[in-house]
Amino acid sequence: PKKATALFKHPKASLERERKRKVSFFYRVPSSSSSHCIFFFFFLFRNNSHILKFLAHSMRKLCPNFDKEDGLETVLEVPIPEEMFTNMGSNAALRWQNMRAWMRAQRADHKSSHLAAGSSNEFMLLLKIVGSPLIPFQVQTDHAWTLPIKDGSIEASTAKYIVQQYIAAIGGQSALNLVSSMYAVGQVKMVSSDIHQTGESVNAKRTCEVGGFVLWQKNPDLWFLELVVSGCKVSAGSNGKVAWSQSSSGPSNASKGPPRPLRRFFQGLDPRSTANLFLNAVCTGEKTINNEDCFILKLETGAAILKAHSTPNTQIVHHTIWGYFSQRTGLLIQFEDSKLVRMKAKGDDSVFWETNMESVIEDYRYIDGINIAHSGKTAASIYRYGKSLNHRGKIEETWRIEEVDFNIWGLSMDCFLPPADVKKEQESEEQGM
């Protein structure tokens, strides 16, 4: 195709231009020649051809060349579910016409969602909360998983024992040690309610949208996510130095403090990081979830970490994480976290944002000897209070993994480059130091 969009790949686009235009994974190839970029594209999928085999049945990966009838079809940056494509119109011609309008709107940096302006802003806020939140802890994969169980309190020792049972249930340490990178693609269905003032009718309008995501990881500090739902796009990533996020309705934002892992990895996708995360937890009791008796492991974020992630205008008061591990299978079946942020307002007033997220993890299947969760549901609620205004909002994400694979050929550091504005901000901070 002759023209590129924020959501669709274009092999002739230069790296520098695309860095400024909310690029995709494949645009992050340092090449001045289109042939080099095309070669990289086919090299990656020639060596990982199974990645695309499933897409023809459950997710749409190609669209026609709208600029040239006999031109090559365009590869969608994020595969979309057939349901999302079907909802674009009553017949094939209308669907492609609407998709073309969607592409052009993205190219012009216009909001392409069919939602109303106010509703779209609220939906984007909730989509960011459930789609690309971060975990406050840095995960170190070089930590030993066989820490002495007798060291520390009984609660900490019990937690280490539970983690060791989890490692065995997930495939064993030897299988996990063979993983150097991973790839996942999935479908999502989002059901959200309008952000409404506390005390109003609970029968708030609910919106249901579908979409898809692509996720790449080389280690816990190198990852990249693209999520598209109802024409709204959220990108997030980490290059090992800074974590960042970006949406189709706003500029890029760098996260304060050291790079952190994506919460979605702990929803049954990255057992190695999950095991390392809960090695420092404590066992606080037991609970029955979906008729499954579970051990509860809890992590409290320390004051130093909270301070590192705070800004002059925002203070993270607390961030607590819970993991629920089945006593029968040893697997993680629920992941939960709660976060409270205090924001400075005019005068001495403050506004508080409390976010609670609960993910039920299901359908574990072995991929290359590693037990990976393939579906689940995440419910997120946001509560804003202070300055006599209290508001609540909710969003539920039902997700299904269509494909997971490990040790991806050709996945280099260049695949995790941040947007140009984040990179400039990072370079300025380093020079200031």
Phi, psi and omega in degrees: 000152184276336184240145180254157175229170179291340184253355186227145187280154178214111189293342183269354182288139180282157183296316185295319180296318184285334175299327182277354189239035175058067191279169177259179182303314186286339175286347184275035180255121182286090182216136176265358183240132179297327180294325177295318181294317178297319179299318180297318180301310182285331177297316182297314185274341173293322180275349178225046188298334181295343180299324186264350188299321185285339191293331184297336186264319190248337182222146181270128184244348183233152171224155182296160174278108184283341183267340183211116187300321182266012180280166178293148175292152181270134178277123179295134179298318175237114177304140182247146178296152177301327180297321179295318179293318180298324181288353181280352179174169184277344178216170186298317182298316180293323179297314179293325178297316179292324177295322178297318177297323178297315179299314182293324177296320178294322181295326180272005181062031174266155176290123185257004179288148177279357181285153176295160188304307181296316179296322180296319179296318178294318180296320179296320177300312180292325179296319177296321183296315184269337187273323186218043176286159181249157175264138186289344185264140169280132182261124180255111183282351180271002177290145178286136178273356182250048178295147181303123183290331185283345180287135177091191183287169179295325179293318179290320179295320178297320179298318179296322178295318179296321178296321178296323175293324177296317179300318178295320182290334185274348178138349178097155184296322182296321178292319180293326181292343180278351184274125176247340179199168180209163180218142176212145174226142184206169176254150177225150171231120183254130174239116184236155173245150180300145173289116186234160181286140179302134182103343177286171180302136180284350179277053180290154181299132181248135182244134179245124181228153179239159180187194181212167179215156174232136185225130179235145179211137175250324167203175185305335181263358178237105181206160180209131182234137169232127183230126179236123178222121176054040180080352175270133183239135175235128174241146178207154181188178177210133179257014181094346179242325182215141173260144186215163176217158184204142178231164180289351182250006182198175181284176179285151177227128176269137179282140180288143176090186181297159178297146183229158180280159178283138180300326184301332178298332184270008175264043176088006183266331184230083182299327182297313178293324179298316179297316179294324180297314187272001175298332182260015181273176173234148178272121185253000179148203182228157179203145177263123180234120181051047179065020179242121177288130186230151167271143179255121175251134187235141177232127174255133178284129182290160183299322181296320179291318178300319180293321181295331182266357179272164179235173179302332183255353180227139178235123175277111185285314176202157174211111185243141182235139175233141173235134182248113185252129182297132176288336183276314185255340184084356184277154174282121182244352173207138179233130187220144173211155181225135185223136177236126182238132177255126180246134179287138176241186180295143181070221180262006182285155177223150175242133182250138175241117179248124181241130177235130180229137181225120182245121173267128189247128187220177171056059177287134176221149180278129173236113182053041176083005181241131184277111185243136176285136184247000176199168178169183179220135177242126176249125181236138176230144179234134183232118179250127179215158184124154180056036176063013178239118179242127181228149177230149175212151181222149173211139178240134178242119171260123187235151177220128179277126179268329182203139173225140175211158182241162175054065184282127178291140173081006181275102186252177178299330182294344180285350186241023180294138177283166174301159186300320182292325176292320180297318179296318178297319179295316180296323179295320179294320180294322178291326179293329178287000000 
